[in-house]
Amino acid sequence: MITNYIILAHTNPSQVKRMIAALNDDKTTHFYVHVDLKTDIDPFITALESFQNLIFLPPEKRQVCNWGGMGIVNATLTAMQMIVKNKEKGYAIILSGQDFPIKSKSFINAFLNKNYGTEFISGFPLPTPKWTEGGMWRIERYKFELSSKKGDYVLLPSFFDRDFYAIPSLKKLAKFVLKGRVLDLIKIIPKRKFPNYLKPYGGDTWLGFTTETVSEILQYLTDHPDFLEYIEGCHLPDEIIFQTLVWEIFKDRQHLIKDSLTYAKWVEPNAPSPEIFTSKDLRFLSELPEGKLFARKFDASRDSDIMDELEKQVLSAHPVKSPTLK
């Protein structure tokens, strides 16, 4: 079985190298690395050139990965297409460049082999109390990115929506007009309606799917191009598209969907990013359930000791016991 890691990176090549080294097994792992188009890729090429089982996504497929935008989805789909072409049984696992394993690679390999056929992703139907206003505004409003700067976007309801004429929307409209985007207003005439053949789901970006399920997802998007077009207009589409599709594909087998393999510490429910782990979190991370194989996020410029200690105490060790989750 091959574990295919899709790495979405945008900063700190040496830290990305460290993560990949902790996961690497020449016989059982492949790495597909995407570097945000806003970032110089050359330092990453230099840092990662020693890994023979690693490839960068093609230059023409690199994406601008604005926070909350479609770039992450497009990069992930490209990597998934590359994985499926290899026709190797295994998993596709998405990690950010600031993730790090919290289990040894031998444990990870044993865990995935033992649980093969399980799909790992967090998810819940929309609307949900987990997200502000149930999260429906993410899919029902029109999103327009005004620049590559984080948070520089507007979300507008349709002309036919009463909220369009509320003061918050009018303020956003003024910002939109000042950016010279008046002609785009024609796009918000009809009300946005989620495709009626799907139930919307949301959750975290980080997933682990079997290659068979990845193939089914790609085929579904080929057969339903309107869904992908709709998703492009959503806010944080990476937290909607894969959840919606896997719950559709497994609607009669939902027992095969388990929680995400990645743990993140969210102090505020609606914070744009999780908390950064430091050395004081080491014991906590070591006591997480065996189904949590990775954590995010880490920042070597703030605290590299936590990764030093993980490498010494956890990653170099063989599993003390066999994984039990099934």
Beta strands, then each sheet from edge to edge (+ up, - down):
strand 1: 2-9
strand 2: 29-35
strand 3: 54-56
strand 4: 90-96
strand 5: 99-101
strand 6: 119-120
strand 7: 124-125
strand 8: 142-145
strand 9: 153-156
strand 10: 201-202
strand 11: 208-210
strand 12: 257-258
strand 13: 262-264
strand 14: 294-296
sheet 1: 3+ 2+ 1+ 4+ 11-
sheet 2: 5+ 14- 13-
sheet 3: 6+ 12+
sheet 4: 7+ 10-
sheet 5: 8+ 9-
end
